[in-house]
Amino acid sequence: MNTEEVLIAETHKWLERIEPIVKKIEYFDTKGGSLFINMKAYISDAKHFIEQKDYVRAFEAVIWSWSIYELCLDLGIFSVEERI
């Protein structure tokens, strides 16, 4: 696999893992709501960049969405039924 193929595969893998989680996230205040919106925007950006064949930015965007998710869980800003 070349680098482009790896980026495409990894981006799709992480998108497929985070999309079902988004439906289960609860947040507790306006800051949590803002971070949730930001996380969803990065997911949307990743899809947009895939369509544009900008695979580096697509991968970066999905990783940012995961970063927001993990940090918010660790800080108690998000709650989710089952953590992955």
C-alpha positions as CSV (number, residue, x, y, z in Angstrom):
1,M,0.0,0.0,0.0
2,N,1.3,3.5,-0.8
3,T,0.9,6.4,1.5
4,E,-2.3,7.7,-0.2
5,E,-4.0,4.3,0.2
6,V,-3.0,4.1,3.8
7,L,-4.4,7.6,4.5
8,I,-7.7,6.7,2.8
9,A,-8.0,3.4,4.6
10,E,-7.2,4.9,8.0
11,T,-9.5,7.9,7.6
12,H,-12.4,5.6,6.6
13,K,-11.6,3.3,9.5
14,W,-11.7,6.1,12.1
15,L,-14.8,7.7,10.6
16,E,-16.6,4.4,10.7
17,R,-15.7,4.1,14.4
18,I,-16.7,7.6,15.5
19,E,-19.9,8.1,13.6
20,P,-22.0,5.6,15.8
21,I,-20.5,7.1,18.9
22,V,-21.7,10.6,18.0
23,K,-25.3,9.5,18.4
24,K,-24.6,8.3,22.0
25,I,-22.8,11.4,23.3
26,E,-24.3,13.5,26.1
27,Y,-22.8,16.8,27.2
28,F,-23.6,18.7,30.3
29,D,-23.2,22.4,29.7
30,T,-22.7,25.0,26.9
31,K,-19.0,24.3,26.7
32,G,-19.7,20.7,26.1
33,G,-22.3,21.6,23.5
34,S,-19.7,23.8,21.8
35,L,-17.1,21.1,21.8
36,F,-19.6,18.6,20.5
37,I,-20.5,20.9,17.6
38,N,-16.8,21.3,16.9
39,M,-16.2,17.6,17.0
40,K,-19.0,17.0,14.5
41,A,-17.6,19.8,12.2
42,Y,-14.3,17.9,12.1
43,I,-16.1,14.8,11.0
44,S,-17.9,16.7,8.3
45,D,-14.6,18.3,7.3
46,A,-13.0,14.8,7.0
47,K,-15.7,13.7,4.6
48,H,-15.4,16.9,2.6
49,F,-11.6,16.5,2.3
50,I,-12.0,12.9,1.1
51,E,-14.3,14.1,-1.7
52,Q,-11.7,16.7,-2.6
53,K,-9.0,13.9,-2.6
54,D,-7.1,15.9,0.1
55,Y,-6.3,12.8,2.1
56,V,-3.8,14.4,4.5
57,R,-6.4,17.0,5.7
58,A,-9.1,14.3,5.8
59,F,-7.0,12.2,8.1
60,E,-6.0,15.2,10.2
61,A,-9.7,16.2,10.6
62,V,-10.8,12.8,11.7
63,I,-8.0,12.6,14.2
64,W,-9.0,16.0,15.6
65,S,-12.5,14.7,16.1
66,W,-11.2,11.8,18.0
67,S,-9.0,14.0,20.1
68,I,-11.9,16.2,21.1
69,Y,-13.9,13.1,22.0
70,E,-11.2,11.5,24.1
71,L,-10.3,14.7,25.9
72,C,-14.0,15.5,26.7
73,L,-14.5,12.0,28.1
74,D,-11.4,12.3,30.2
75,L,-12.5,15.7,31.6
76,G,-16.1,14.6,32.2
77,I,-17.5,17.0,29.6
78,F,-19.0,14.2,27.6
79,S,-20.7,11.0,28.6
80,V,-21.3,8.1,26.4
81,E,-23.2,4.8,27.0
82,E,-20.2,2.7,26.2
83,R,-16.6,3.9,25.7
84,I,-14.6,2.6,22.9
